[in-house]
Structure formats: C-alpha cells, structure tokens
Amino acid sequence: RESRGIANLSSLFLGSEGCLGIIVSAFVRIWPLPEVSEYESVLLPDFNAGLHFVRNLAKSNSSLPASVRLLDNAHFRLGQALKADDFSFLESIGKLAMSVFPSFRALLSSPDVVCATIVFEGSIAQVKEQKKLVKQIAKHCGGFLCGSRVGRSGYELTFAIAYLRDFGLSYNFL
C-alpha cells in the first residue's frame, strides 16, 4: 500500500505475501524410519476409476499408505518410454496379468488405462493391513495389482517424469 506517495515497506517483509521476508524460527519434526517400506502398482481402466480408487482409499478408516500417485495415461506411457531397465514395464505387467486374467490384455492396450503407484510404510502389521485395503479397493474399482517391482520402478519414474514435464514447459515444447 501507499500512503501519501510513500510505499509501505512492511509489506515487503511481513506475511505470507512478503517477498523479502526473513525466517527467524522453524520447527523440525523428526520421524523414525519405518520398519518396512514396500511398493505396489495398480492399473485401472480409466481416470475416473483411478479417482474413485484414490478417493475410496483416502476415505477409509484404516492405516493408509505413505504415498499414492495417480498417473494419467499420457504420463503412464511416457514412463514406459523412459524405462531404461532390461525388462519392459509393460511386458512384465502383461506376462503376469495375461497368465491370470485374459481380459487384462484389453485393459493394458486401452488408451484410457491409468496407473497408481503406492508406497507402504510402517510396521509389518501396518503394511500388511495397508496392502489388504489397497487390494480390496483396487478390485472394487476394476483394477489389477502389478507387484512390488513394477510399483517401485513406477514410483521412481514419477520423479523423472515431473522434471521432464517442467523442463519441456519451461522451453515451450510441451
């Protein structure tokens, strides 16, 4: 604000909108490392099913996973293209699922399929409860569990995808 032509300098330093503020104190919370840390991945038929899955998971009264990330189809496919490991993410999912579920081939090749990557953390009992909940909700939403190896690689790829997206947007080619 200005008052009689003189700028109000306090707005430069105070409040969440101040641009030259100085932090004079901070609280640091330290959490113990979890006893168990495991990964999972869930393929779902479309984005609405993915949202339904995430909402149902969040509304549950049970112990929740440490992280759940829902990737739309474009990010899911980009992750597959970036996979540098000697096994193909899609091939490993496909081999597992097609041996158990014949209808999985149609889901995997769908242009609408989405993927949720999940990290479970806590005690052995907590992680077991979290996995049971995820399996139950995934089944209800028409999803397929893809295993810990796929979950871990998918989770790690979400970091790379975000940086690549931001880089592309910064230089106007995405």
Beta strands, then each sheet from edge to edge (+ up, - down):
strand 1: 2-3
strand 2: 6-7
strand 3: 36-44
strand 4: 67-71
strand 5: 114-122
strand 6: 144-145
sheet 1: 1+ 2-
sheet 2: 4+ 5- 3+ 6-
end
